[in-house]
Amino acid sequence: AMKVLSTLAVTTSARSLQSVFQQVVNEVVAWGKANGDDVAIQLGWVSKDQSFSVASGEVTDRLVRRAVTTKDTWLYGSGTKPVTAVAVMRLVDEGVIKLNDTLAEHVDPFLRRDNGTTVAELFGDNVAQATVGQVVRMAGGVPDFEDSIGDPFDRDVFQAGYKEWPVYSFIRFSAQQKPYCNPGKCTAYSSTGYELLGLLVAAHQHPTGTYTDLNLTLAALPDPTRTPSLQFLGEHGPLAQALTTPGQAVNPAWGSGNVVVQDQTASILGWTCGNMVGRAQDVAQFFWDLLGPSDSRLVSDESLAFMRKYQPMTTGWGKLAHINYGAGLMINRAAFKLDNTTDWHYAYYEGHGGETYGFSSNQGFSTKAQAAFSIVTNTDNTTYSAVAACRMMVALAETRGEQVDYGCGRVIINPVDTVVV
């Protein structure tokens, strides 16, 4: 009889956590409505004993109003960078490249043939000395195409959005700016650096091909059946080839008003720095396999230790945001405040935020929860994914009989969830 009971207890707690998280996303969507924002959310959760996703909110999808479901796909922006970093570290594990090799020695032959240039010609002799390890840790000094507000990519997206931008247009645009520093002398966030890493992976996967031949799934995910919805979009075709949830670009930095993100060309995502599309559950599964006690490892222990060596960013917006960066991973905090009386362990997780046109997301692995998660919203107003992540962790603590105050309100758990056997 004991055995039956214990199984029941597990399924009850699984159902109960899922229903609690459903309530969390419902509340955030309702809060959005009260603010005049039409927000939809998907949340994926993976732990040793349960794996589920929940969704909430409605979208206007080609004039039809509908509820989002757990089957919908979303854009993850920089949530892509950990996947690109894994592809690089797998090449290290295979002995194909070394972290102390210069990026240029691997990329130049490919770059010369595919685009008639070299790292030194683009960024100068100093950046050409940056090692693979430095670039993957954002310490190569590579300038960032996202650093200039009103860049041509933003303008195009909001005026038309149907022009295809080769990855080299992003790289050449950022090459007009000064490097942040000499390699190894600063840590500064650079999406361009992650496009150069994409070229590195492409150069080894298709030495005589072009960058659009890169299959990032093949390079980074040894068993793609574990994350079936994940796709990495190239230059060609509209976002809607893989994206089912229309996004809303509302970020005032884009200077746009409100633009629907659905039919623009996939090239606006910037390739390997931000082109992941999929469901939150599969993104959570990726972080479980990377950082959790998964039985399906993505990289060696040594490579993972390298990825998890975090340093404070010293230059640019990453410094202002107090970001601690590893290799394609950052330390995140699902809290708006932490005081000395609060257990802050629920707030911290390792992973990567993502903000792109029309979408924002938070994802990673929480040591305290012993679970991986992804929360994605269809707006580039990052408040909603941040509040949802915070409330999710507050709710998790409550299900364990603990109270934490992270400045995002309490989640009142309905006692009806308790099943009496």
Disulfide bonds with the S-S distance in Angstrom:
Cys181-Cys186 2.06
Cys390-Cys408 2.09
